[in-house]
Amino acid sequence: MKLAEFVVEDAIITHLDVDSKEAAIREMVSSLCRAGRIAADHEEHIVAAIMKREELGSTGIGRGIAVPHTKHPSVESLVATIALAKDGVEFQSLDGENVYIMFLLISPPDRPGDHLRGLECISRHLKNEDFCNFLRQSKTAADVMELLREVDDERL
């Protein structure tokens, strides 16, 4: 599985400026809606589902990274977006630090294997310090997609 196959370029946010975890999640879900990947009438339900998942334990995994995710019947295949917050977002992360890189993942409930493979693909690349550093320096969605293609092809 490759990041560039399920990350929606038109939904990438390179300058997220919010003051809370919920605002970050809401903006990322809205970006997928604006990109036409989720229907507007499902937006609030998806935000609620992700926030409910966050109540089980923060998806802020440490090192300035969060991977909020949910399964929802409104999507037919795995979709994701990325948000970069230059000033960081308080996310109740496991290490107590702010989050600067967020991958938001939504998958169909009837495809749990895809959900797990998507999460594994994201986490595998996020372990690469160079990838995270280059990602944080990305200025545009096109820059982010180019970087994703590089790591997908293992050129980074």
N, C-alpha and C positions, 0 to 999 in steps of 0.2 A: 504494500500500500504506500502511496506517495502523497505527501502533503499537498502538492499542487493539484492533485486530483479532487480534493474535497474542500480546500480553502477557497472561499469566494472572493476573488480579487476586488470586485466592486463593493464589498462589504468591509474591507480592511480599513481600520482607523489608525492613522499614524500619529495623530496629535490628540489623544483623549485627554480631556480636562474635566474631571468630575471629582466630587468630594466624598463618594461612598462606594462600597461594593455594589449595592443595589443600582446606583446610578450607572456604574460601569457596565453591569450586566444588561440593564435596560437599553443603554446606548448601543451595545453590541447586537442585541436582538433586533433593535430598530434598524440597524445597518443591514442586517440580513433581509428584513422586510423591504427596505428601500431598494435593495438589489433584486427583489423579486423572487427570493428563495424561500420565503415563508409568507403566508397570507396575513394581511393586517388584522383580520378577525381572530387570529391565533396568537398574536403578539403578547397580550397580557397573560394568557394561560401559560405560554412558554416561559416568560419571566417568572411567574409564580412557581412553576415546576423547578426551575433552576434554583430559586431562592429556597424552596423546600429541601432540595438536595444539599444546599449549603448549611442548612440547620443540622444535618447529620454529621457534618464536619467540613471545615473550610477546604475548598479546593486550591487555596493558596498554599502551594507545596514547598515554599521556601526559595531562597536565592532570588527574590523579586519576580517570581513566576506564579501564575494561577491558571488553572484549566477548568473553569466552570463547564458543566455538561449536563445534559438530560436526554431522555428519549421522549419523542412526541409523535403522535400519529399524523400530524400535518405535513411531515416531510417524507418523501419517498426514498431518499438516499441520504447518506451521511453529508452534512454540511457544516462548515466551520468558518469562523472569522478570527481575525487577530486584531487586538488593540494594543497600542503602545502609549504609555502614560509617562511623559518625560519627568513629571513631578511626583509620580507614584500615587497609588491608591491604597488606603487602609483596607485590608482584605481579611483581617483576622487570620493571617497566615500562620503556619505551624511554627515559623521562626520569629514571629512577631514583627517582621519587617514589612515595609510597603511593597506593593507589587507594581512592576513596570511593564511586564509582558503578560498579556492575557490571550489564551486560545479558548474560544467558546465553541463547543461541539454539540450538535443536535443530531440524533439518529432516529430512524423508525423503530418502534418498540418490537417489531417482529424480526429484527435483524441484530440480535445482541452480539453476535460475532463481529459484525462490522463496527459496532460501538467500541468493543474491546480493542480491536485492531487499530482503530483510529486513535484511541487514547494511548496505546502502546507506541504508535508511530510518533505522535506528538512528544511523549515523554522521552523517547529514545533521542530525538534531536535536541530536546531542551537540556539534556545532560552535557551537550557539547558547548563549552564556554565560548569558543570562537563564534558559533552560530548565534548564541544569545547576545554577544557583544555586537556583532554585525546587525542583528535584528533591531536592537535598541537604537542603532545609528541610522536606520532606514528613514528616509524622508517622505517617500511616496509608496502607494500600494504597489506600483510597478517594481520599485526597489525590493519590497518584501517578496513579491512573487519570484523575482529573479533569484533571490537568496534561497527560497524554498526549492526552486528547480535545481540549484547547485547542490543542496544537501540531499535532495532526492536522487541525484546522479552521483552522490558521494564525491563531489569535487571540493568539498569544504572539510 
